[in-house]
Amino acid sequence: MNRDRIVVVGNGMAGARFVSELRSRDPGVPVTVFGAETQRPYNRVLLSNVLAGMTRPDHISLVDAAWYASHGVDARLGVEVVRIDREARAVHASDGTVTRYGTLVLATGSTAFIPPMPGLEDGLPGGALVFRTLEDCRRISELAETAERAVVVGGGLLGIEAARGLMGRGLEVTVLHLAGHLMERQLDPAAGRVLARTLASLGIGTRVQANVAGLRIAGTGDDRVVTGVELALPDGGREVIDTDLVILSCGVRPEVSLARDAGLAVGRAIVVDDELRSVTDPSVRAIGECSEHRDEVYGLVAPAWEQAGVLAGLLAGTDPAARFTGARQITRLKAAGIELASMGETHFGDEDDGVEVVRFTDAARGTYKKAVIRDGRLIGAILLGETSAAGSLTQLYDRASPLPSERLDLLFPGLGGAPEAASPVRMPDAATVCNCNNVSKGQIRACWQDGARTADEVSRRTRAGTGCGSCREALEGIVSWLDEQESVDA
């Protein structure tokens, strides 16, 4: 086994998970991890709950304060790597240190994209921020204490989560989105309209096809503050929306500057093979949002954690045949009062040849359900407002399994006469309950039988519910059902 030091650059959800997975397989290999943020790694998916004041920042940490020391990990928190010397196999850090590596793992993630526009030429003015890190969350929360109105520029996943968080703090919130409907990457136009109606019911205004021309700024130099957002209208005119706070949620870009400066092959991100090796240098690996595998860049937690597990098995030598061959992307929106799951190819309509579309809409209640079928297999689905079928649809989508002949059961399990499959209690033991961590119902049952009698304890042992958190209710339901069954048997 190669005992050379493994250096990890990036201590976010991908990097931290890799270090944890590696330590569980090999407690002795030397590991150094660099993290630009000063705090311990945390679950970025739950930042909107922190912003809304529903969750404390310390409750989203992924490891406790003593974990690094107790597991022999050299953690350099708040220290950035500024240069990679591939010839010397060493990284140069912002604190002046030079650390040699046998294998370098890049998990640098992505950064918020700030579009070029008037008002941003000299950087972000006071009152304008991005929503990406826990520090961003803290700064937004401070400004929200005195602000009355907020504008979120960008109606994608992060923009909707930011808007819901700000509304939870009592602000008047408007979302401005350039595309024709909200979350256009995950939703079709009909679902986008239902989502806009749901947001309106929560007190959040939305405007689509909103062309932001720039920010209105008062003051000069360090005293610059945002006072409004200027829109370019179709007729050539201008409209100004007054605001105290602007959140720029215009997408993210993979952070690849270190890799590019080091001469590694970079497309949209660092190009890697099935062993997550840079195609330029096999001593360098890349995982998470900064990696590009088979022309795909994954921006969700589940694929990043799958990559972390594959790479840990390879580097520890416990699973030399492990390969990452791609992952299906399933999006869950985590915002209070909004239930949303989207997977696969969702934009097909009834008029498209070769596909079958099953759809239900109840806009008044904020419900939209859609299943897209090709050759008898589920290739896409949207569940908005009522997501009880998410478990069964995820299974069908993940495994490309045959579908029930009664299509109604896809969207309303049990209504068409077939046994209800969406409830994890009724799922087979092989069914995946936690998609982020690939935890099956059988594993949860085995953990419960091994003595973990609360959902928190099962979560701690299996990691179920520690990703996006959307399976937490299912996890609690299974544990409760197991408790009931034990009482009946007794």
C-alpha positions, -999 to +999 in steps of 0.1 A: +000+000+000+013+035-009+019+053+024+028+086+007+009+116+021-025+124+006-032+161+004-068+173+000-074+208-013-109+218-003-128+210+029-164+213+018-190+186+014-169+166-011-135+170+005-147+164+040-166+133+029-136+119+011-114+124+042-140+107+064-144+078+039-106+074+036-101+073+074-128+046+078-109+024+054-073+033+063-066+048+097-029+051+091-022+069+058-009+104+063-036+130+053-035+168+052-066+187+043-066+225+034-099+245+038-102+281+028-130+286+053-120+288+089-149+268+103-153+230+102-170+216+071-208+220+071-238+209+051-242+236+025-276+222+015-291+234+047-279+270+045-314+283+036-327+269+070-299+288+088-308+320+068-344+316+078-334+312+115-348+277+116-315+260+122-284+271+141-251+272+122-235+247+145-263+222+138-252+218+102-216+208+109-204+175+093-178+167+119-173+177+155-144+198+167-123+169+180-127+147+149-095+157+131-072+152+161-088+120+172-084+106+136-049+118+130-058+142+102-037+173+097-064+199+091-053+234+079-086+254+083-086+289+070-055+282+049-057+284+011-035+266-013-022+292-037+000+270-061+005+234-071+040+224-081+034+191-100+071+185-107+080+186-070+046+171-060+040+199-035+014+225-027+022+260-016-002+275+009-012+311+019+006+307+053+039+301+035+041+264+041+050+238+014+035+204+017+046+174-004+021+148-016+020+114-030-015+119-042-033+153-045-071+154-043-087+185-056-121+192-041-122+230-046-159+231-054-174+261-071-178+298-066-208+321-071-209+337-105-212+375-104-224+388-138-208+419-152-232+448-149-233+485-140-230+489-102-206+460-099-175+474-117-157+481-084-169+449-066-200+443-045-214+474-029-228+474+006-261+456+007-253+433-023-241+398-016-239+363-029-254+333-011-229+304-011-211+300+022-219+301+059-201+334+061-224+348+033-253+335+054-241+353+085-236+386+066-270+384+049-286+377+083-270+408+098-282+430+070-317+415+071-321+428+107-324+464+095-336+458+059-372+459+048-371+449+012-349+423-006-344+414-043-330+380-053-315+381-087-318+345-100-347+321-097-328+289-098-325+264-069-302+286-047-322+318-055-355+302-044-339+289-012-324+324-005-358+340-011-375+317+013-349+322+039-352+360+037-390+359+038-387+338+070-369+368+085-399+391+077-386+409+046-406+418+015-389+396-011-390+397-049-372+372-072-361+384-106-354+356-132-342+361-167-356+328-181-393+323-189-400+303-158-384+295-124-358+267-121-359+261-158-331+235-156-352+212-134-388+222-142-410+226-172-430+258-178-462+245-161-443+234-130-425+268-130-458+286-130-471+265-101-439+272-081-444+309-087-479+306-074-467+287-043-441+314-036-468+341-040-489+323-014-459+325+010-455+362+003-427+361-022-431+380-055-415+366-087-409+382-121-397+361-150-381+373-182-367+400-160-336+415-177-315+431-149-296+460-164-277+470-133-278+481-097-286+516-085-258+527-061-256+556-036-224+569-022-188+565-034-158+544-025-162+523+006-195+540+013-212+526-018-246+510-010-272+495-032-306+513-034-323+495-062-322+471-091-327+485-126-346+464-152-344+468-190-380+466-204-389+451-238-399+485-251-365+499-244-375+516-212-362+512-177-378+503-144-362+506-109-372+483-080-362+500-047-345+477-023-323+476+008-307+442+001-297+424-031-288+387-033-270+377-065-279+341-072-268+339-109-253+304-108-220+289-099-187+282-117-163+253-109-133+266-090-105+254-113-079+283-112-054+262-093-057+233-117-055+255-148-024+273-135-008+239-128-014+229-164-041+203-158-067+196-185-097+218-178-130+218-198-159+232-178-141+216-148-110+194-142-113+165-166-110+131-149-114+094-158-134+067-141-108+065-114-112+102-109-076+108-120-068+140-139-063+129-176-031+151-175-015+138-143-024+105-126-011+117-092-039+143-091-075+134-085-106+156-085-140+151-070-172+171-066-182+202-084-147+210-096-145+177-116-157+169-151-164+132-158-175+120-192-185+156-201-207+159-170-202+183-141-222+173-111-236+200-088-254+179-063-243+163-031-252+126-039-228+123-069-200+141-050-203+117-020-204+087-044-172+100-059-157+104-025-165+068-016-151+055-049-118+074-045-114+064-009-117+027-018-091+032-045-066+051-025-070+029+006-066-002-015-098-017+000-117-016-033-091-014-062-118-023-088-140+007-078-149+030-106-172+061-110-192+056-141-217+085-137-247+093-115-283+102-120-291+137-108-321+141-085-328+176-072-346+183-039-356+218-030-351+224+008-371+254+017-398+257+044-433+254+029-421+241-005-418+204-013-401+197-046-383+168-062-371+167-098-352+141-117-340+133-152-355+146-185-385+167-174-390+190-203-408+166-227-444+174-235-474+154-248-466+165-283-431+149-283-428+117-302-415+085-285-424+096-250-454+091-227-463+119-203-484+114-172-494+147-155-516+161-128-520+198-119-538+215-090-524+250-091-547+263-064-532+239-040-497+242-054-495+207-067-479+195-099-469+160-107-454+147-139-438+114-151-420+111-184-418+076-198-398+062-228-398+025-238-416+016-206-390+032-184-392+063-163-367+089-177-379+120-158-403+132-131-414+164-113-432+164-079-442+198-065-463+204-035-470+168-026-440+145-028-452+112-013-444+094-045-407+106-045-394+074-030-409+050-055-402+073-085-366+076-074-363+038-073-378+034-107-356+062-122-324+050-105-328+014-116-346+019-149-371-007-136-403-017-154-433+005-146-467-005-133-493-009-160-516+014-141-498+047-147-518+065-121-499+046-094-467+065-105-481+098-092-507+086-067-494+053-052-522+030-043-549+050-059-550+029-090-554-003-071-518-014-068-502-016-033-488+016-022-450+016-028-441+052-020-442+047+017-407+035+028-424+013+053-439-007+024-407-007+003-386-038+000-354-039+021-334-033-011-351+000-017-329+032-012-343+055+014-314+080+015-303+088-020-275+111-009-258+084+011-272+053-007-288+039+025-314+012+020-344+004+041-327-029+049-296-011+063-319+010+085-337-020+097-304-038+105-291-007+123-323-006+144-320-043+152-284-037+163-296-013+190-301+021+173-336+028+185-340+065+176-339+082+142-310+104+154-289+073+163-298+055+131-288+087+112-255+089+131-246+053+123-258+051+087-256+088+077-291+086+064-307+121+065-273+139+067-273+150+031-302+171+017-324+160+046-353+152+024-355+116+036-356+125+073-394+120+075-391+086+058-363+076+082-384+086+112-414+067+098-394+035+094-380+037+129-414+044+143-429+015+124-402-008+136-409+003+172-446-004+167-439-038+152-418-048+182-446-037+205-471-058+186-448-089+186-443-085+223 
